[in-house]
């Protein structure tokens, strides 16, 4: 299913797109669908990176505490 969309492009963006379309001989609709799809993927990666950083920060103290516990245990077993 497709949705009809009306949008305004800056002149420079429009002209660049038209030049690429002429050279690639790709349909305008296909070009913009591909461009938006790539941009969506980029943003999904950015949002995932942000979420992972936040979650990592939440467990950082616990991870360090656990590491110290394992190091003490390793020292005790090594004696």
TORVO-966821 format. One record per residue: residue number from 1; residue in one letter; x, y, z of N, C-alpha, C in turn. Coordinates in nm, 3 decimals. Last residue first. Layout:
N
@num: NUM	residuo: a	nu: X	nv: Y	nw: Z	cau: X	cav: Y	caw: Z	cu: X	cv: Y	cw: Z
...
This chain:
79
@num: 79	residuo: x	nu: 4.594	nv: -1.819	nw: 4.562	cau: 4.687	cav: -1.833	caw: 4.676	cu: 4.703	cv: -1.973	cw: 4.722
@num: 78	residuo: x	nu: 4.397	nv: -1.814	nw: 4.373	cau: 4.534	cav: -1.824	caw: 4.327	cu: 4.633	cv: -1.846	cw: 4.440
@num: 77	residuo: x	nu: 4.167	nv: -1.766	nw: 4.507	cau: 4.187	cav: -1.901	caw: 4.453	cu: 4.332	cv: -1.922	cw: 4.409
@num: 76	residuo: x	nu: 4.197	nv: -1.494	nw: 4.564	cau: 4.186	cav: -1.592	caw: 4.674	cu: 4.214	cv: -1.733	cw: 4.624
@num: 75	residuo: x	nu: 4.198	nv: -1.382	nw: 4.306	cau: 4.315	cav: -1.366	caw: 4.393	cu: 4.313	cv: -1.469	cw: 4.505
@num: 74	residuo: x	nu: 3.938	nv: -1.449	nw: 4.227	cau: 4.052	cav: -1.504	caw: 4.153	cu: 4.180	cv: -1.494	cw: 4.236
@num: 73	residuo: x	nu: 3.795	nv: -1.294	nw: 4.408	cau: 3.781	cav: -1.440	caw: 4.410	cu: 3.898	cv: -1.506	cw: 4.340
@num: 72	residuo: x	nu: 3.871	nv: -1.038	nw: 4.323	cau: 3.904	cav: -1.083	caw: 4.460	cu: 3.898	cv: -1.235	cw: 4.469
@num: 71	residuo: x	nu: 3.762	nv: -1.044	nw: 4.063	cau: 3.906	cav: -1.029	caw: 4.081	cu: 3.950	cv: -1.073	cw: 4.220
@num: 70	residuo: x	nu: 3.489	nv: -1.066	nw: 4.119	cau: 3.558	cav: -1.175	caw: 4.048	cu: 3.710	cv: -1.166	cw: 4.065
@num: 69	residuo: x	nu: 3.453	nv: -0.816	nw: 4.242	cau: 3.425	cav: -0.940	caw: 4.316	cu: 3.497	cv: -1.058	cw: 4.251
@num: 68	residuo: x	nu: 3.511	nv: -0.643	nw: 4.031	cau: 3.595	cav: -0.642	caw: 4.151	cu: 3.576	cv: -0.769	cw: 4.234
@num: 67	residuo: x	nu: 3.295	nv: -0.709	nw: 3.863	cau: 3.432	cav: -0.732	caw: 3.819	cu: 3.527	cv: -0.736	cw: 3.938
@num: 66	residuo: x	nu: 3.082	nv: -0.617	nw: 4.018	cau: 3.092	cav: -0.759	caw: 3.986	cu: 3.234	cv: -0.794	cw: 3.942
@num: 65	residuo: x	nu: 3.136	nv: -0.342	nw: 4.011	cau: 3.131	cav: -0.414	caw: 4.139	cu: 3.148	cv: -0.564	cw: 4.117
@num: 64	residuo: x	nu: 3.108	nv: -0.291	nw: 3.740	cau: 3.238	cav: -0.271	caw: 3.805	cu: 3.244	cv: -0.344	cw: 3.938
@num: 63	residuo: x	nu: 2.836	nv: -0.346	nw: 3.707	cau: 2.935	cav: -0.423	caw: 3.632	cu: 3.073	cv: -0.410	cw: 3.696
@num: 62	residuo: x	nu: 2.716	nv: -0.152	nw: 3.867	cau: 2.700	cav: -0.293	caw: 3.901	cu: 2.805	cv: -0.380	cw: 3.832
@num: 61	residuo: x	nu: 2.789	nv: 0.076	nw: 3.719	cau: 2.836	cav: 0.059	caw: 3.858	cu: 2.825	cv: -0.087	cw: 3.900
@num: 60	residuo: x	nu: 2.656	nv: 0.029	nw: 3.469	cau: 2.801	cav: 0.044	caw: 3.478	cu: 2.853	cv: 0.018	cw: 3.618
@num: 59	residuo: x	nu: 2.389	nv: 0.025	nw: 3.417	cau: 2.446	cav: -0.095	caw: 3.480	cu: 2.597	cv: -0.085	cw: 3.501
@num: 58	residuo: x	nu: 2.333	nv: 0.273	nw: 3.300	cau: 2.254	cav: 0.228	caw: 3.414	cu: 2.319	cv: 0.111	cw: 3.488
@num: 57	residuo: x	nu: 2.501	nv: 0.284	nw: 3.081	cau: 2.528	cav: 0.373	caw: 3.194	cu: 2.453	cv: 0.328	cw: 3.318
@num: 56	residuo: x	nu: 2.366	nv: 0.104	nw: 2.915	cau: 2.500	cav: 0.072	caw: 2.962	cu: 2.537	cv: 0.156	cw: 3.084
@num: 55	residuo: x	nu: 2.136	nv: 0.247	nw: 2.859	cau: 2.126	cav: 0.123	caw: 2.936	cu: 2.261	cv: 0.082	cw: 2.992
@num: 54	residuo: x	nu: 2.248	nv: 0.460	nw: 2.710	cau: 2.173	cav: 0.486	caw: 2.833	cu: 2.164	cv: 0.361	cw: 2.920
@num: 53	residuo: x	nu: 2.359	nv: 0.319	nw: 2.496	cau: 2.445	cav: 0.400	caw: 2.583	cu: 2.376	cv: 0.429	cw: 2.715
@num: 52	residuo: x	nu: 2.129	nv: 0.209	nw: 2.381	cau: 2.232	cav: 0.120	caw: 2.436	cu: 2.326	cv: 0.196	cw: 2.530
@num: 51	residuo: x	nu: 1.997	nv: 0.443	nw: 2.298	cau: 1.935	cav: 0.355	caw: 2.398	cu: 2.039	cv: 0.263	cw: 2.462
@num: 50	residuo: x	nu: 2.180	nv: 0.540	nw: 2.107	cau: 2.145	cav: 0.621	caw: 2.223	cu: 2.087	cv: 0.532	cw: 2.334
@num: 49	residuo: x	nu: 2.173	nv: 0.331	nw: 1.921	cau: 2.300	cav: 0.368	caw: 1.985	cu: 2.273	cv: 0.446	cw: 2.114
@num: 48	residuo: x	nu: 1.905	nv: 0.349	nw: 1.842	cau: 1.953	cav: 0.229	caw: 1.909	cu: 2.082	cv: 0.258	cw: 1.984
@num: 47	residuo: x	nu: 1.908	nv: 0.600	nw: 1.716	cau: 1.824	cav: 0.579	caw: 1.834	cu: 1.866	cv: 0.455	cw: 1.912
@num: 46	residuo: x	nu: 2.085	nv: 0.546	nw: 1.505	cau: 2.115	cav: 0.651	caw: 1.602	cu: 2.036	cv: 0.631	cw: 1.731
@num: 45	residuo: x	nu: 1.939	nv: 0.345	nw: 1.370	cau: 2.072	cav: 0.316	caw: 1.426	cu: 2.111	cv: 0.417	cw: 1.532
@num: 44	residuo: x	nu: 1.716	nv: 0.494	nw: 1.291	cau: 1.698	cav: 0.378	caw: 1.377	cu: 1.829	cv: 0.340	cw: 1.445
@num: 43	residuo: x	nu: 1.841	nv: 0.679	nw: 1.122	cau: 1.783	cav: 0.724	caw: 1.248	cu: 1.757	cv: 0.608	cw: 1.343
@num: 42	residuo: x	nu: 1.916	nv: 0.509	nw: 0.908	cau: 2.016	cav: 0.588	caw: 0.980	cu: 1.963	cv: 0.630	cw: 1.116
@num: 41	residuo: x	nu: 1.665	nv: 0.421	nw: 0.823	cau: 1.761	cav: 0.325	caw: 0.878	cu: 1.869	cv: 0.395	cw: 0.959
@num: 40	residuo: x	nu: 1.561	nv: 0.663	nw: 0.727	cau: 1.495	cav: 0.594	caw: 0.838	cu: 1.590	cv: 0.495	cw: 0.904
@num: 39	residuo: x	nu: 1.734	nv: 0.705	nw: 0.512	cau: 1.735	cav: 0.799	caw: 0.623	cu: 1.668	cv: 0.738	cw: 0.746
@num: 38	residuo: x	nu: 1.659	nv: 0.492	nw: 0.344	cau: 1.796	cav: 0.499	caw: 0.397	cu: 1.804	cv: 0.592	cw: 0.517
@num: 37	residuo: x	nu: 1.391	nv: 0.571	nw: 0.293	cau: 1.420	cav: 0.442	caw: 0.357	cu: 1.560	cv: 0.442	cw: 0.418
@num: 36	residuo: x	nu: 1.431	nv: 0.810	nw: 0.159	cau: 1.365	cav: 0.812	caw: 0.290	cu: 1.390	cv: 0.682	cw: 0.364
@num: 35	residuo: x	nu: 1.556	nv: 0.709	nw: -0.074	cau: 1.623	cav: 0.807	caw: 0.011	cu: 1.562	cv: 0.810	cw: 0.151
@num: 34	residuo: x	nu: 1.358	nv: 0.541	nw: -0.180	cau: 1.488	cav: 0.486	caw: -0.140	cu: 1.560	cv: 0.580	cw: -0.044
@num: 33	residuo: x	nu: 1.158	nv: 0.730	nw: -0.234	cau: 1.131	cav: 0.617	caw: -0.144	cu: 1.262	cv: 0.558	cw: -0.091
@num: 32	residuo: x	nu: 1.292	nv: 0.892	nw: -0.419	cau: 1.257	cav: 0.946	caw: -0.288	cu: 1.221	cv: 0.836	cw: -0.188
@num: 31	residuo: x	nu: 1.321	nv: 0.703	nw: -0.632	cau: 1.437	cav: 0.773	caw: -0.575	cu: 1.405	cv: 0.824	cw: -0.434
@num: 30	residuo: x	nu: 1.058	nv: 0.636	nw: -0.696	cau: 1.149	cav: 0.532	caw: -0.646	cu: 1.269	cv: 0.595	cw: -0.576
@num: 29	residuo: x	nu: 0.969	nv: 0.887	nw: -0.786	cau: 0.904	cav: 0.821	caw: -0.673	cu: 0.996	cv: 0.716	cw: -0.611
@num: 28	residuo: x	nu: 1.134	nv: 0.930	nw: -1.012	cau: 1.138	cav: 1.021	caw: -0.897	cu: 1.079	cv: 0.954	cw: -0.773
@num: 27	residuo: x	nu: 1.311	nv: 0.656	nw: -1.153	cau: 1.184	cav: 0.726	caw: -1.133	cu: 1.192	cv: 0.811	cw: -1.006
@num: 26	residuo: x	nu: 1.635	nv: 0.708	nw: -1.292	cau: 1.549	cav: 0.642	caw: -1.194	cu: 1.421	cv: 0.724	cw: -1.181
@num: 25	residuo: x	nu: 1.848	nv: 0.800	nw: -1.437	cau: 1.728	cav: 0.754	caw: -1.509	cu: 1.636	cv: 0.673	cw: -1.419
@num: 24	residuo: x	nu: 2.072	nv: 0.914	nw: -1.340	cau: 2.047	cav: 0.774	caw: -1.302	cu: 1.930	cv: 0.712	cw: -1.378
@num: 23	residuo: x	nu: 2.063	nv: 1.174	nw: -1.441	cau: 2.180	cav: 1.089	caw: -1.467	cu: 2.153	cv: 0.942	cw: -1.439
@num: 22	residuo: x	nu: 1.815	nv: 1.266	nw: -1.348	cau: 1.846	cav: 1.267	caw: -1.492	cu: 1.960	cv: 1.172	cw: -1.525
@num: 21	residuo: x	nu: 1.850	nv: 1.235	nw: -1.073	cau: 1.747	cav: 1.158	caw: -1.143	cu: 1.773	cv: 1.154	cw: -1.293
@num: 20	residuo: x	nu: 2.048	nv: 1.423	nw: -1.022	cau: 2.076	cav: 1.281	caw: -0.999	cu: 1.976	cv: 1.195	cw: -1.074
@num: 19	residuo: x	nu: 1.901	nv: 1.653	nw: -1.081	cau: 2.023	cav: 1.622	caw: -1.156	cu: 2.058	cv: 1.474	cw: -1.142
@num: 18	residuo: x	nu: 1.697	nv: 1.639	nw: -0.890	cau: 1.663	cav: 1.632	caw: -1.032	cu: 1.785	cv: 1.598	cw: -1.116
@num: 17	residuo: x	nu: 1.847	nv: 1.669	nw: -0.655	cau: 1.771	cav: 1.546	caw: -0.679	cu: 1.739	cv: 1.530	cw: -0.828
@num: 16	residuo: x	nu: 1.941	nv: 1.929	nw: -0.690	cau: 2.035	cav: 1.817	caw: -0.679	cu: 1.966	cv: 1.685	cw: -0.709
@num: 15	residuo: x	nu: 1.696	nv: 2.068	nw: -0.691	cau: 1.782	cav: 2.071	caw: -0.809	cu: 1.884	cv: 1.957	cw: -0.807
@num: 14	residuo: x	nu: 1.602	nv: 2.015	nw: -0.429	cau: 1.525	cav: 1.974	caw: -0.547	cu: 1.614	cv: 1.965	cw: -0.670
@num: 13	residuo: x	nu: 1.800	nv: 2.140	nw: -0.277	cau: 1.775	cav: 1.996	caw: -0.261	cu: 1.701	cv: 1.942	cw: -0.384
@num: 12	residuo: x	nu: 1.771	nv: 2.406	nw: -0.362	cau: 1.898	cav: 2.336	caw: -0.380	cu: 1.878	cv: 2.185	cw: -0.373
@num: 11	residuo: x	nu: 1.505	nv: 2.467	nw: -0.279	cau: 1.544	cav: 2.471	caw: -0.420	cu: 1.670	cv: 2.389	cw: -0.446
@num: 10	residuo: x	nu: 1.361	nv: 2.241	nw: -0.048	cau: 1.442	cav: 2.360	caw: -0.073	cu: 1.488	cv: 2.352	cw: -0.218
@num: 9	residuo: x	nu: 1.037	nv: 2.107	nw: -0.101	cau: 1.181	cav: 2.089	caw: -0.093	cu: 1.249	cv: 2.223	cw: -0.113
@num: 8	residuo: x	nu: 0.738	nv: 2.012	nw: 0.044	cau: 0.813	cav: 2.123	caw: -0.014	cu: 0.960	cv: 2.095	cw: 0.007
@num: 7	residuo: x	nu: 0.508	nv: 1.749	nw: -0.041	cau: 0.611	cav: 1.811	caw: 0.040	cu: 0.677	cv: 1.925	cw: -0.034
@num: 6	residuo: x	nu: 0.253	nv: 1.514	nw: -0.009	cau: 0.291	cav: 1.641	caw: -0.071	cu: 0.396	cv: 1.704	cw: 0.019
@num: 5	residuo: x	nu: 0.178	nv: 1.179	nw: -0.072	cau: 0.246	cav: 1.276	caw: 0.013	cu: 0.278	cv: 1.400	cw: -0.068
@num: 4	residuo: x	nu: -0.011	nv: 0.889	nw: -0.045	cau: 0.016	cav: 1.009	caw: -0.124	cu: 0.071	cv: 1.114	cw: -0.030
@num: 3	residuo: x	nu: 0.108	nv: 0.565	nw: 0.022	cau: 0.042	cav: 0.686	caw: 0.070	cu: 0.083	cv: 0.802	cw: -0.019
@num: 2	residuo: x	nu: 0.048	nv: 0.225	nw: -0.069	cau: 0.124	cav: 0.350	caw: -0.078	cu: 0.040	cv: 0.465	cw: -0.025
@num: 1	residuo: x	nu: 0.084	nv: -0.118	nw: 0.000	cau: 0.000	cav: 0.000	caw: 0.000	cu: 0.089	cv: 0.124	cw: 0.000
